Amino acid sequence: MKLDEWIRKKKQKKQTKFSYSEESLPDEIKESSVSVDLNETEKQLKSVFGGTVDFSINRVSIERMSGLLCYLDSMTNSTLISASILEPITVHNHSANYILEEQGVTRFMDAIFTGMTKEIVTEQSKAIKLLLKGYCLLYLEERVEAIALKIQNIQYRSISEPTSQTTIRGPKDAFTESAQTNISLIRRRIKNSALRFEGFEIGADAPTGVYIGYLNNIANDGIIQELRHRIQEANMNNVPLSGVLEEYITDQTITPFPLIYHTERPDTIAAGIMEGKIAVIVEEAPFVLLVPVVFSDFFRVSEDYIQPFMMVSFIRVIRYVSFMISLILPSIYVGVITYHQELIPTPLLISIIAQREGVPFPTIVEAFIMEITFEILREAGVRMPRAIGMTVSIVGGLVIGQAAVEAGLISNIMVIVVSLTAIAGFVSPVYSFSMAARLLRFAFMIIAASTGLYGTMLGLMIMVCHLNSLRSFGVNYMTDITNFRLSAQKDTILRLPAWLMRTRPSFLQSKQPVKQPHARRPAPPQKGDTSGNS
C-alpha cells in the first residue's frame, strides 16, 4: 500500500480529541472557577495538596487588598519569589480600586511583573496544574482571576557527551532530561523559521509534556496528523520514559525489530528532520524518538556524512555482514555439525571432532549454555557499577570460558563461534536493533538443531517476509532495500558522494523532494578561469 493511500484511509477514521484527565482532583474543584473568597481558595488548595512539606501558602497585602501567594518549594526559586514577586508587591503604590476595575488585574500584572512569563487563570483545575509545573499563583481578594507566574527552579543534568552512541569526529553533545534544552539543541542546528514544535500533555496520574518537531515546509502533513492522533489517543496513567510512549504510538508491537528510531544525539535528530522526518521529545527523557524509519536507518549514523564516502561504504557493508553473523552464525555451526558434516573440509572436521571428543552435551545444548552464559555476563556488566562492570565482563569471559573448556564442558571452537557472534553484535550502531538479533539468534539455533541448514534458510525467508509486512507510520519497513532504482540506493548499503544525493527519500513523500537542486561535482578551475568556477 502506498503512503498516500494509507493516509487517506486513516483520515476516514473517526478521531477523538484528547483532554487532560483531572480524575485525581476532588469533584468540587474539577469544574469550579477561581473563588473570590480567599478562605475558600485556601481550603481548596490544602485539601488538594494535603500535608506535603513543600507546599507554601502565604497571605500578602496589596494596599488595602488581601492576596494569597501559593507555590511549591521543590519546583520554584525562593530567592526569585522574593525579588520578583514580594518586593514589587510591597512597593506597589496603586490603590485597591485600581485592581477592582474591569481590566485591573491585567494592568496590574503587566505593570508589576514585567519580563516574566505570566498568564491569567480563571479555572481552579488549570491553576493547580500550573502550580505543579513550577508556577507561583497569586490570588486576589474579590477577583475571579488568579495570576500565574513562572518561577521554575528544576535542576537538570548538564549537557554531556553521548554514552550509548559514541563518535570520533562528530559533535560531542547529547540530549538531557530537559525538554526545553533538547528543543534548543535541535533549534541550534536548524536555524529555519519553518521549524515547528507542538506540545501535548498526556498521562492521567502524572501529566507529562510531549513535543513533536518538524519542518513545516518539508514534512508530510499526513504523517504529522497521524502522529498527533496517536499521541492524543495514548491513554496511559503516566509516561516515565520515551520507550513507554513508543509502545503506544508504534504501528506494531509484536515484532523484535524497532519501528521507531531513538537516539541521544541531537545531530542525528536534526539530520532526520531535514530529511522530512518528525522528532518526538518526551519530558524527563534523554532519548528523542524519530519517525518514520526504515530498515537501513539502523545501519546509518550521523558520522557517516563526515567521513570519506568510500570508507563509509566499506563500514556499512561491515555492519550488514556483522548483523548477519550475530544473527545466524551459531545456528549455522549447530546445523553443520549436527546434519551437514560433509560441508566441512576433512582436516577441519577431524580437528573439530577431536575437540568435542570429551564434551558430554550435544551441540545445541553446548551452544545454549555458552549463549546464555554470555547474555548473563553482558547484563551483569551493564548493571554493575562502572568501576567493576568491565572487570566482571573480562573475568567472566576469560576465566569462566577457559575453565569450562578445561573441564570438558564446551569445546574451543564453540568459544570462538560465540565470541565472534558477540563481537559482531556490538558493531550495530543502534542498541535496540542489536537486541532483535540477540532474541532471534536463539530461535534460529532451535530451528537449526531440528532441521539443519534447510530450516535456517526457511527461518530467514520467514524473517524477510515479516520485515516486508512491517510499517512505520505507513512507510514500508523495507522500502529502501526493495527499491532497486539507482536514485533510491544512493544512501542505503553504500553511500555515494554528498553532491550526488540531491533528493530526499522518496518514501517520505515530502513537500520538497529536491534538497540540493544546484549540487554538482567539484572540479578544478579551467585553464584561464581565475574565478574558481569550472
PENOR-V944689 format. One record per residue. N is the residue number from 0. OMEGA is omega in whole degrees, -180 to 180 (NA if undefined). Layout:
# PENOR-V944689
n = [N N]
omega = [OMEGA OMEGA]
This chain:
# PENOR-V944689
n = [0 1 2 3 4 5 6 7 8 9 10 11 12 13 14 15 16 17 18 19 20 21 22 23 24 25 26 27 28 29 30 31 32 33 34 35 36 37 38 39 40 41 42 43 44 45 46 47 48 49 50 51 52 53 54 55 56 57 58 59 60 61 62 63 64 65 66 67 68 69 70 71 72 73 74 75 76 77 78 79 80 81 82 83 84 85 86 87 88 89 90 91 92 93 94 95 96 97 98 99 100 101 102 103 104 105 106 107 108 109 110 111 112 113 114 115 116 117 118 119 120 121 122 123 124 125 126 127 128 129 130 131 132 133 134 135 136 137 138 139 140 141 142 143 144 145 146 147 148 149 150 151 152 153 154 155 156 157 158 159 160 161 162 163 164 165 166 167 168 169 170 171 172 173 174 175 176 177 178 179 180 181 182 183 184 185 186 187 188 189 190 191 192 193 194 195 196 197 198 199 200 201 202 203 204 205 206 207 208 209 210 211 212 213 214 215 216 217 218 219 220 221 222 223 224 225 226 227 228 229 230 231 232 233 234 235 236 237 238 239 240 241 242 243 244 245 246 247 248 249 250 251 252 253 254 255 256 257 258 259 260 261 262 263 264 265 266 267 268 269 270 271 272 273 274 275 276 277 278 279 280 281 282 283 284 285 286 287 288 289 290 291 292 293 294 295 296 297 298 299 300 301 302 303 304 305 306 307 308 309 310 311 312 313 314 315 316 317 318 319 320 321 322 323 324 325 326 327 328 329 330 331 332 333 334 335 336 337 338 339 340 341 342 343 344 345 346 347 348 349 350 351 352 353 354 355 356 357 358 359 360 361 362 363 364 365 366 367 368 369 370 371 372 373 374 375 376 377 378 379 380 381 382 383 384 385 386 387 388 389 390 391 392 393 394 395 396 397 398 399 400 401 402 403 404 405 406 407 408 409 410 411 412 413 414 415 416 417 418 419 420 421 422 423 424 425 426 427 428 429 430 431 432 433 434 435 436 437 438 439 440 441 442 443 444 445 446 447 448 449 450 451 452 453 454 455 456 457 458 459 460 461 462 463 464 465 466 467 468 469 470 471 472 473 474 475 476 477 478 479 480 481 482 483 484 485 486 487 488 489 490 491 492 493 494 495 496 497 498 499 500 501 502 503 504 505 506 507 508 509 510 511 512 513 514 515 516 517 518 519 520 521 522 523 524 525 526 527 528 529 530 531 532 533]
omega = [180 -176 -178 177 178 179 -179 178 179 -179 -179 -179 179 -180 179 -179 -179 176 -177 -180 -179 -175 -178 -179 175 -176 -177 -179 -175 -175 -175 174 177 -176 176 -179 -179 178 177 178 179 179 180 -178 179 177 179 -175 176 -178 180 -170 -176 178 -179 177 -173 174 177 -179 177 -171 -179 -178 178 178 -179 -179 -176 178 175 -178 -177 -176 -175 179 -176 179 178 178 179 -175 -172 -177 -174 -179 177 178 -177 -177 -180 -174 178 179 179 180 179 -178 -178 178 -174 179 -175 -179 179 179 178 -179 -179 -177 -174 -173 180 177 -180 173 -174 175 178 -177 178 180 -177 179 178 178 179 178 177 178 179 179 179 176 168 179 177 177 -180 -179 177 177 180 176 172 179 178 -177 -176 179 -176 175 -178 -178 178 175 180 -179 -178 180 176 180 -178 180 -178 -179 180 -173 -175 179 -175 -179 -178 178 177 180 180 180 -180 176 179 177 -180 178 176 -179 179 -177 -180 179 -175 -179 179 179 -177 173 178 -177 175 176 -177 -178 -177 -177 -179 -178 -178 179 176 -177 174 -179 -178 174 -173 -178 -178 -174 180 -177 -180 178 178 -180 179 178 176 -176 -178 178 -179 -179 180 -177 180 -178 175 -179 -176 -179 -179 179 178 177 -180 -179 -179 -174 -180 -178 -176 -180 -179 178 177 -176 179 179 176 -179 175 -176 174 -177 179 -178 177 179 180 178 178 178 178 178 -178 179 -174 178 177 -178 179 179 -179 178 -178 178 -179 -180 180 -180 -13 -179 176 -174 -175 178 -177 175 -180 173 -177 -179 178 -177 175 -179 177 -171 180 178 179 178 178 -179 179 177 177 180 179 179 180 177 179 178 -179 -177 -169 -179 178 -180 177 179 -180 -179 -178 -178 -176 -171 -168 180 -179 179 -177 175 -174 180 180 180 178 179 -179 -180 179 179 -177 -175 -177 -179 -175 -174 170 -176 -178 178 178 180 179 179 -178 -178 180 177 180 178 177 179 179 -179 178 179 179 -173 -180 174 -174 -177 -178 -179 179 179 179 -179 -177 -179 179 -177 -176 -174 -178 179 -180 180 179 179 -179 179 178 179 179 -180 180 -178 177 176 179 -178 -178 179 178 178 -179 179 178 178 180 -179 -178 -178 -179 -174 -177 180 178 178 177 178 179 -179 -177 -179 -180 178 179 178 178 179 -179 179 -178 -172 177 -178 177 177 178 178 177 177 177 179 177 179 179 177 178 179 179 180 -177 176 173 -177 176 -179 178 -174 -177 -173 -179 178 -177 178 -173 175 -177 -179 -179 -177 -179 -177 -179 176 175 174 177 179 -175 -177 176 -178 -175 -174 174 179 -176 -177 178 -179 -178 -179 178 -177 -178 -179 179 -175 -175 180 179 -178 178 -179 178 -180 177 -180 -179 179 -178 -178 -179 180 178 NA]
